[in-house]
Amino acid sequence: MDKTTIEQFREKLTQRRQRILEQLGRNEEDLAWLEQSRSPEFSEEAQEETAANSLKALDHQERRELLDIQRALNKMDDGTYGECERCGAEIGLPRLSALPMARLCIKCQTKREGRK
């Protein structure tokens, strides 16, 4: 993979990381507001708790995505970006375009998911 292509993926990953960090900040503000504004009404409290749990789940998913993005950026730095972690083959550009932090080629990912 040429340097220009890698830099395009780096930019895409960096922008995604920035959007996630901004969203995490908003989620944390929303959670803090929910914690402070508990109402005595049970039904409202249950709705608030459901909303808080949903925000926490998103928060966890976004944090995991941040780790995946950082892993991909580290691979760019050490020259292994685009290599399948399982078989060492090159991960195809269509796959990386769809999922720039992909760690496995499509063949290995399919095997991992138990598909043929």
C-alpha positions in Angstrom: 0.0 0.0 0.0 1.4 3.4 -1.0 2.1 6.2 1.4 -0.6 8.5 0.0 -3.3 5.8 0.5 -2.1 5.2 4.1 -2.2 9.0 4.8 -5.8 9.1 3.5 -6.7 6.3 5.9 -4.9 8.1 8.7 -6.9 11.2 8.1 -10.1 9.3 8.0 -9.3 7.5 11.3 -8.1 10.8 12.9 -11.4 12.5 12.0 -13.5 9.6 13.3 -11.5 9.6 16.6 -12.2 13.4 17.0 -15.9 12.8 16.4 -16.0 10.0 18.9 -14.2 12.1 21.5 -16.6 15.0 21.0 -19.6 12.5 21.3 -18.1 11.0 24.5 -17.9 14.4 26.0 -21.5 15.1 25.2 -22.5 11.7 26.6 -20.7 12.3 29.8 -22.5 15.7 30.2 -25.8 14.0 29.5 -25.1 11.3 32.1 -24.1 13.9 34.7 -27.3 15.8 34.0 -29.4 12.7 34.4 -27.7 11.9 37.7 -28.4 15.3 39.0 -32.0 15.6 37.8 -33.6 12.4 39.2 -37.3 13.0 39.6 -39.3 11.4 42.4 -41.8 10.0 39.9 -41.1 6.3 39.4 -42.1 6.2 35.7 -39.9 9.2 34.9 -37.1 7.8 37.0 -37.3 4.5 35.1 -37.2 6.4 31.7 -34.2 8.4 32.9 -32.4 5.2 34.0 -33.1 3.5 30.6 -31.7 6.6 28.9 -28.6 6.6 31.1 -28.0 2.9 30.5 -28.3 3.5 26.7 -25.8 6.3 26.9 -23.4 4.1 28.9 -23.7 1.3 26.3 -22.9 3.8 23.5 -20.0 5.1 25.6 -18.5 1.6 26.0 -18.9 0.9 22.2 -17.3 4.2 21.3 -14.4 3.6 23.7 -13.8 0.3 22.1 -13.8 1.9 18.7 -11.2 4.4 19.9 -8.9 1.6 20.9 -9.4 0.0 17.5 -8.6 3.3 15.8 -5.5 3.8 18.0 -4.3 0.3 17.1 -4.7 1.1 13.4 -2.8 4.3 13.7 0.0 2.5 15.6 0.2 0.0 12.7 0.6 2.8 10.3 3.5 4.1 12.3 5.2 0.7 12.5 4.5 -0.2 8.8 2.1 -3.1 9.4 -1.1 -1.3 8.5 -3.2 -3.3 6.1 -1.7 -6.7 7.0 -4.1 -9.4 8.3 -3.2 -10.2 11.9 -4.1 -13.8 11.4 -2.6 -14.9 8.1 -0.3 -11.9 7.2 -2.0 -11.3 3.8 -2.8 -7.8 2.6 -6.3 -6.6 3.7 -8.0 -5.5 0.5 -8.6 -1.7 -0.1 -12.4 -2.2 -0.4 -12.4 -3.7 3.1 -10.2 -1.0 4.5 -12.3 1.7 2.8 -15.4 0.4 4.6 -13.6 -0.4 7.9 -10.2 1.4 8.1 -9.4 -0.2 11.4 -9.9 -3.8 10.1 -7.5 -6.2 11.6 -8.3 -9.3 9.5 -8.6 -9.9 5.8 -12.1 -10.8 4.6 -11.2 -14.5 4.4 -10.0 -14.7 8.0 -12.9 -12.5 9.3 -15.3 -14.8 7.6 -13.7 -17.8 9.2 -13.7 -16.0 12.6 -17.5 -15.4 12.3 -18.0 -19.1 11.4 -19.2 -18.5 7.9 -17.9 -20.4 4.9 
